[in-house]
Structures are given as structure tokens and as C-alpha cells.
Amino acid sequence: MLAFALSHAGPLVMFAILFGAGIFGFGIAPLFLAVIPSESVPPTMTGAAVGVPTGVSELVGGVLMPVVAGGLADVYGLAVPMMVVGVVSLAAAFAGLFLIETAPGATAETLPLAAPRAIPE
């Protein structure tokens, strides 16, 4: 979004920037809305761990942000909401660097394969 806000190119370049952001942004949504929360809690809390971030993101992104972005655009110009989205996205990516891997399969040491056993006759 920062590239979109800071670009003064024509409509095709703007479309290409938004198209790329849409593919890469929406393509990773299952990771941060389902996989990471479900691996971070016990199996009995998986539904809540997936539902709460999804609900909060829908409420904030679908209800609150259009009002805030519209107000910022009215006061400061159309580029400011895109800059806010870009800064928030970079902050979330930076915070993601500090997540601790909790999946048992990814953190356990791999054991050597056992030697094949002879079949008794």
C-alpha cells in the first residue's frame, strides 16, 4: 500500500500494484487467521482461537476502518489512508518476526529412522 500511496504512475501501474498486493495479502490470510492461532492453543480452544481474530478483523477492517480512512482522506488527502495501511502492515510484519514456533512437529528433533526388521518365518 505504501507503493500505491507514493506512486504517481498511471492507472495500469496502480492496478498492477493493487493486484499484487491483493494476491500476496489475501493469499496469506489463512496463515494468520487460522494456522497460527490454532497451533498456539490447546486443541479444545481451537475454535475460539480462530474465531476471535477473524471476528475482530472483520469488525475493525469492515466497520471501523472505512470511517477512519474516510475521515483521514477528507482532511489530509487520499494518499494518507494508504500510508496508514502500509505502516500498520509493516508493524504487523515486524511483530510477526518475534512469534515463537509452537508446532510440535516443527520444534521436535527428528529421530533417525529405525533399521528395517527381518520378518520372522
C-alpha positions in Angstrom: 0.0 0.0 0.0 2.9 2.3 0.6 4.0 1.8 -3.0 0.4 2.6 -4.1 0.3 5.8 -2.0 3.7 7.1 -3.0 3.3 6.2 -6.7 2.4 8.9 -9.2 2.1 6.5 -12.1 -0.8 5.8 -14.5 -3.8 3.7 -13.9 -2.2 0.4 -15.3 0.7 0.7 -12.9 -1.7 1.4 -10.0 -3.8 -1.6 -11.0 -0.7 -3.8 -11.1 0.4 -2.6 -7.6 -3.1 -3.3 -6.1 -3.3 -6.6 -7.9 0.0 -7.8 -6.5 -0.9 -6.6 -3.0 -4.2 -8.4 -3.3 -2.7 -11.7 -4.3 0.1 -11.6 -1.7 -2.0 -10.0 1.0 -5.1 -12.2 0.7 -3.1 -15.3 0.0 -1.6 -15.4 3.4 -4.8 -14.6 5.3 -5.3 -18.3 6.3 -1.9 -18.3 7.9 -2.5 -15.5 10.4 -6.3 -16.2 10.8 -6.2 -19.9 11.2 -2.9 -21.8 11.3 -1.0 -19.6 13.8 -3.9 -19.2 16.3 -4.8 -22.9 16.1 -1.2 -24.0 16.8 -0.9 -21.6 19.7 -3.6 -23.1 21.9 -4.7 -26.5 23.2 -7.0 -28.4 20.8 -10.1 -27.7 22.9 -9.7 -23.9 22.3 -9.0 -24.0 18.5 -12.5 -22.7 17.6 -12.1 -19.7 19.8 -8.5 -19.1 18.7 -9.6 -19.0 15.1 -13.0 -17.2 15.6 -11.8 -14.3 17.8 -9.1 -12.9 15.3 -11.4 -13.4 12.4 -14.3 -11.6 14.2 -12.0 -8.7 15.4 -10.5 -8.3 11.9 -14.0 -8.2 10.3 -15.2 -5.6 12.8 -12.2 -3.4 12.7 -11.5 -3.8 9.0 -15.1 -3.8 7.8 -16.8 -1.4 10.2 -14.2 0.9 11.8 -11.6 1.5 9.2 -13.8 2.8 6.4 -14.9 5.6 8.8 -11.4 6.3 9.9 -9.9 6.1 6.4 -12.6 8.4 5.0 -12.0 11.0 7.7 -8.3 10.9 7.1 -8.8 11.2 3.3 -11.2 14.1 3.8 -8.7 16.0 6.0 -5.3 15.0 4.6 -5.9 13.6 1.1 -6.4 10.2 -0.5 -2.8 9.0 0.0 -2.9 9.1 3.8 -5.2 6.1 4.3 -2.9 4.0 2.1 0.1 5.2 4.1 -1.6 4.2 7.3 -2.4 0.8 5.9 1.2 0.4 4.8 2.7 1.4 8.1 0.3 -0.9 10.1 1.2 -3.8 7.7 4.9 -3.2 8.2 4.4 -3.1 12.0 2.4 -6.4 11.9 5.1 -8.0 9.8 7.8 -6.8 12.3 5.8 -8.1 15.2 5.5 -11.5 13.4 9.3 -11.8 13.5 9.0 -12.4 17.2 6.5 -15.2 17.2 7.7 -18.4 18.8 7.2 -21.7 16.9 4.8 -23.9 18.9 4.0 -26.7 16.5 5.3 -29.9 18.0 6.3 -31.3 14.6 8.3 -28.3 13.7 10.1 -28.0 17.0 10.8 -31.6 17.9 14.1 -33.1 16.9 13.9 -35.6 14.1 14.8 -39.0 15.2 16.8 -41.3 12.9 14.8 -43.9 11.1 14.9 -47.4 12.6 16.7 -50.1 10.8 14.3 -52.4 8.9 13.5 -55.6 10.9 13.7 -59.0 9.4 10.3 -60.7 9.1 10.2 -63.9 11.2 9.4 -67.1 9.3 
